[in-house]
Amino acid sequence: MTTQHPVSRCSLKLPPALHRAAQDLGYEHLTPIQAQAIPELLAGRDVIGQAKTGSGKTLAFVLPILASIRLDSLKQRSPRPAPPQGIILCPTRELSSQVAREVRKLARYMPGLSVQVLAGGLPVRSQSLALERGVHLVVGTPGRVVDHLRRGTLDLALVRWLVLDEADRMLDMGFQEDMESIIAATGPKRQTVLFSATFPLSIQKISQALQKNPLMIQVDANSTEAADAPIRQLLWKAPVADKQGALLKALRQFRPQSALVFCNQKITTADLALFLSEHGYAADGLHGDLEQSDRDRVMAKFRGGSLNVLVATDVAARGIDIADLDLVCNFDLPSKPETYIHRIGRTGRAGKHGLALSLVTPRDLHRVEAIETHQGLSIESISTRENPVDLPSEDLPLKAPMSTIYIAGGRRAKIRPGDILGALTGDTCGLTAGDVGKIEIHDRFAYVAIKKSLVEKTIFKLKNGNIKGKKLQVEIVR
């Protein structure tokens, strides 16, 4: 099943509220996975979707789910709140938050829709209270969802949608037992959707056990080997004793405005982020030992353009959605070829060209061979000796164009992006829309990207003004 020409979103049989939201967000044409999956899902069919990272899989299942949600279910009088109508399982809390954000953006004209993230790093109590009030849709990680099932705070017996997003990754992370417990808690009258970047035997077995006559959709399964692939893949020979220096040369040669650097160990992540900061880059690290608040802070800075370089372990491989990520660098090559695919899929998204660079020492040659064999390709190789050692002054690091500010008010205070933008561009601050970058609203706070040259003046004016009639704490995010 293939799509030869771009398919218009208007061809989909969606409620007007969803068409309006999708138009606001610029979703005029469907990606191949969306064009093939959405009509089948709207028709009630189980689907297995295989497509590379960045191909638009999230929209492919979120739109059909929202089209089927009964908003009045939470208004019905009963001793117990109506159980969720759907659950989306994700391997990481970052991806859970990303999917929930996409749901909320698309549901902007569906008043009263309630979506709850159930993931680690967030208080169980507040999640339980939200479930007690009733939610339409749950997005979460297997471990935390199982926790709520055992506590009796989550009822999945009446879910009509079960989505396993990045199912292969959840299996790789050892979530099979938790996934089986969650699946057992759902009833038989459900629509089951599996999305994955790869399709190992384990996914086939899950599909056979879960789905009813599923439609298999494979899009761009081998896109990385295509001659016109949007991702250029390079191997850069690096000395074992000076990999950090090799990375520095690479960043100064390719000059990415935004780069994601992957390491295999947490300690390497911290050391490398510090090294890059000492050499003039706006860099920070992301790994599994960080508290959720610190992870949110780092990701907000990266998404908002306050960081040039994010150094991360694979905890970040499935939860980062940056539209224009210039470079993905494997400081350490992963042990599994599948992980390499997921990493480099962070760049070259939505048909844009990207660059994936891997630093390779003589110890890594067996991993290179495994990746090339798995992908059936020959990665372009270059050597650091071909590049200048003494870089001219104009090759100094690019400066991050934005700074990020923290505002102590979020969804619970009924603060919306428009409220913040209005305060920033109105009489309070007098900024232009071009001075303001990404606005992220959380339950109790918000992050906003502001042009670096204007951030101090903006904070001063916000402290002496208000947002939606409220005096809120405002500070720069370090």
N, C-alpha and C positions, 0 to 999 in steps of 0.2 A: 504494500500500500504506500504510494508515494504522492507527494504534492509538487506539481511542476511549477506553479505560479503562486505568488503571494496571495493569501486568502484574507479577505477583509473581515474584521471583527463583526461588522454589521450583518454578515451572513449567519451569525449564530442566533439561535432562538433563546435570548436571555431577557430577563425582566428589564424594563427601562432604567431602573436605578443602577443596575450593573453596567449597562451600556454607557450611561452618563458618567459613572466613575471611571470606567476604562478610557473614555474619551478624555477626561481631565488628565489622566496619567499618561496620555500619549500612546495608548495601545490601539493603533489603527489597523495594523496587519498582524496576523498570527504567525508565530514561528512554526516550523514543520511539526514539532511534537504537539503544539497546541491545536493546529489545524486538524490533525488526525485523531487526537484523544478527546477533545472537548465534545464534539457531536456524539461520540460513542458513550461517553460518560453521561451526557444529558439524556441519552436514550435508555440509561439504566444498566449498561453493560459493565462487567468487570474488565479491568484493563491492566496489562503489564506494559509499562513504558520504559524503554531503554534509550537514553539520550545523554550526551555529554553534559558536564556541568556548565551552566550558563546558557542552556538552550531554551529556558522558559518553562521548565517542568512545574514550578510552583503555581503559576497562573493556570496551567492546564488542569489542575485538580481543584484549585480554590474557586474558580468561577462556577463550575457545575455544583459544588457543594453549596455555595451561597445562593445559587438559583433555586435550590430545593429547601432551604431553611424555612421553617414555620416560625415567624417572629412572635406570634401570639402565644407560643407554648408556655412562656414564663408568666403570662398574665392569668392563666387558669387557676382557679381556687382549688387547692388540694393541701392535705397535711404535709406532703413532701413536694419540693420543687420538681419541675419537669427535668428528667435526666438529659444529658447532652445528646444532640442529634448526630454528632460526628466526632471522630477523634483522628488526629493526625500525629503519627509517631515519627520522631526525628532522632538521629544519633547523638546530637549535642544540644546543649542549652542555647548556644549561639544560633544554630539553625532553627530551633524552636522559636526564638524571639524574632528571627528574620521572617519566618512564615507567618507568625501572628501579626507582624507589622503589615505584611502584604494583605492579609485578610482584612485588617482594619481600614487600610487605604481603599480597598475595593468595596468595602461595606459602608463608605462614608455617607451614602444616601439610603441606608437601611437603619433607621433610628431604632435604638433599643437592642441592637444585636450585641450579644455578650460573648467574647472569646477569652478563654483563660489559659495562660501558659502554666504547665505543671513541669517544672524542671528543678534540678538541684541548684544550690546557691541562693535560693529564694526561700523565705519563711514558709514552712508547711502550714502554719496557723492561718495566715492570710489567704493562702490558696484554699484551705478548707472552708473558710467563711464565704469565699466567692462561690464555691460549689454548693454551699447550703442555700445561697440566694438563688441559685440556678444559672446555668450558662447554656448557650446554644452549641458552642464548639470548644473542644479541648485540643490544645497543641502541646505535646510534651515529650519528654525522654522516657524510655521504658522503665528505668529504675524508679523515678519519682511517681509515675503513673501506677506502678505496682504497689508502691508505698500507700497511695491513697486507696487503692482497692482493698488492701489489707486493713486499713483503718476504718473502712466502711463509709468513707466520705465521697466516693465516686461510684456511680452506677452506670455501667455500660450496656445493660441488657437491652436497651431500646435504640442503640445507635443505628443509624441508617447508612453511615459512611465510615469505613475503616481505611485509612491511608497509611501505608508504610513508605515514608519518604527516605530515600537513600538506604534502602533495605540491605544492600550488600555491606554497607559500612556498619550498620547495627549488628550484623552477624560477625563481622571482623572484630568488633569491640566486645564480643562475648555476651550480647544481649538475647541470645536465642531463648533461654529459659524464661526470661521476663516477657519476651514477645509472645511466647506460648501461653503464659498466664493471662496476658491481656486479651489475646484472641479468644481464649476459653471463656472470658467474662462477657463477650459480646454474643448477641443472639444470631440466629441463622438468617433473619430477614435484613441483610445488610448488603451494601455494594462495597466490594473490596478492590482497592487500587494499590499496585506496587509500582514504585518508580525507583530506578536504579541507573547508575552510570555504567555498570558492568552486569553481566548475567551469568554468574557461576552456577554450578549444579545445585548448590544450597538454595538459591533463589527459585530454581525450577521446582524443588521439592516443596518449598513453602507455598508456591502458587498452586501446586496440585492439591495440597491439603486445605487451602483456604478458599480458592476461587471457583466460580461456576462458569465453565466454558469461556475463559478469558480471551480477550483479543490481545495478541502480542504486537506491539508497535515498536519498531527499532528505527531510530533516526540518528544519522551521523555516527553510527557505532564505530566506524574506523576513520573518523574525520581527521585524526592527527596524522594519518599517512597520506592524505590527499595532497596533490601537488599544489593546490591553491588554498591550503589550510591557513586559517587566520593566525595561527600561532607558529612563530618561528622558534625552533628548538635548537639550542646551542649547548655544546659541551666545552667548558673552559678548563684547560689543564691547570691545576693549582698545586703548589708545593705543600706537602703535609705540614711543614713547619710555619707556613705563613698563609693559611687560607683566609684569615681576616684581611691581610693585605691584598690578596687577590680579589676579594669581594669589594674592597674599597676602590681598586682600579676599575672594576666592572661598573660600579655605580657612577664613577666619574666619567667613564667613557660613554655609557649609554644614557646617562643623565635622565633617569625616570623621574617624573613628578611624584609618582606613587609606586612603591615597590613592596612586595610581600616576600620575605625571606624565610624559608623553612629550615628548621633544625630538628634533629632527632631527639635531643635531650633538653630538659628544662634548664640545666645549668649553662649549656651552650647558648641558649636563648638569652638569658640574663647577661652573660658576659659579652655577647655580640652586640646587644642593644647598647650597652654601656660604651663599648669600643666605638661604635658609629656615632654616638652622641658626643664623645670626646673629639671626634674628627669633623664636627660641624653639622651633622645630620640631625634633623628632628626625628628621632627614633625612639621606639619603646618596644617592650616585649609582651607577649601573650602566651600563657601556658596554664596547665591545669591546676597549679598551686595557688593561683590568684583568687582572691575573694570575688564574688560576683560583682560587687560595686566597682572594684578595680578593673575587671574585665569590661564592664559597661563603659567606664571612663576611657580606657585605651581605645576601644572600638569606636566610640563617639569621636575621639580626636582623629582617628585614621579616616573614618568616613567623611568627616567634615573638612579634611585637608590641613589639619594642624600637625600631622605627622607625615613626613616623606616616606619613612620606612617602618614597616611593622615586621618584627622578628617573632616567629611563632613556631610552636610545635604543631603536630597534626590535629590538635584539638580545634584549630582554626580552619582546617581544610574544608569543612562542610558548612560553615556558618558565616562566611564573609561574602557580602554582596556589594562589590564596588564596581560601578558602571565602567569606569575608565582606569583600570589597573594596568599601568604601563608594563610592569615587569614582575614576573615570579621567578625567584632564584632558589634553587636547591643548594643551600650551603652544605647540607648533608643529603646525599641521595637516600631515598627510602629503601627499606628492605624488600618491599613488595611492589611489583610493577603497577598494580592497581592504584596504589597510593600515589605514584608518580602521575598517573592520569588525572586523579582528583586534584592534585596540587596545581598542575599547569592549567587546569580548566578554570582557574580563577582569573586568568587574563584572556584576551581575545574573545570576550563575551559578546553575544548578540551580533555575531558577524564582524565585529571590529578586529583589527589586527593586534596581536599581542606578542610579547617576547618571553620565552622561558629559557633561563640560563641555569645550567648545572655545573657546580664546581667539582672537578673530578681529580682525585689523587690516584696514584698507582694502586692503592688498596681498593679502589672502587670499580675497577675494570669489570669484575664479575657482575656487579649490579648493572652496569651499562649494558652488558651483553644480555642480561635477563630482560631489561626494559625493551631493547631493540628486538629481541626474539618475540616477546609478548605482543608488541605493537606492529611487528613486521615492517620496521622502518630503519633507516640509517640516520642518526642524529648528526647534524652538522657539527664538526669539531674545529675549534680554534685554540691557539696557544697564547698564554700571557706574554710569551717572548715576542710575539708579533705586535704587541701594543706598547706604547711609550711608558717608560717607568717614571720619568719626570714629567708630570702633567703641568701644563701652563696654568696661569692664575685664573683664566676664564673657565677652567674646568673644576673650580671649587664647587662644593655642593649647592644645588638649588635650594633656595629657602622655601619653607612651607608658607604658602600664601595666606593662610587663615589661622586664627586662634579660636579656641572653643571656650564658651562661657557656660557656667552652671546656673540654672534658675530653680529656686526651691519651690516649684509648683508644677503639677502635672495633671494627668487625667482626673485624679481624685478631686482636684480643685477646679475641675471643668475648664482647664486651660487648653486651648487648641492652638495648632500652628498659626492660624490666622490671627489669633489674639497677640501672639508674640511678634509676628511680622508687623502687625498694625502699630504696636508700641515702638518698634525699632524704626519704622519708616514714617511714623507720624510726628507730631509736635514734640513728643518726649525725647526722641533721639535724633530725628532728622536724617536718617540714613536713606540711601536708595536701595531698591530691591537687589541691585547688583552687589551691594556691600554685604549682603546676608547670604550665607550658605545653607547648609543642611540644618534643619530643625528636627530634633528627635524628642518626642513626648513620651515620658515614662509615667508610671502611676503617681509618683510623688515629686517628680522633678523633670527638668528638661535640659537638653544640651543644644546649644546654638553655635554655629560657626559664623564668625565675623572677620572681616578683613583685618589682618594683623595690625595695620597702621591705625585702625580706628577703635581697637578693642578697649583701650584704657578710657578713652573719652566716653564710649558707649556704656561701660560699666558705671562710671560716675553718674551719667544721666539717668540710667535705670534705677540706681540706688536713690536718686532724688525724685523719681517719678513713680509710675505704677504700671502694672499690666492687668488689664481688665478690672480696673478699680482696686487692685490689691497691691500692697507693699510686699515685695518678695525679696528674699535674700538672693544676691547675685555676686558671682565671683569667677575669676578666670580659672580654667582647669589646667593644672600643672602636670 
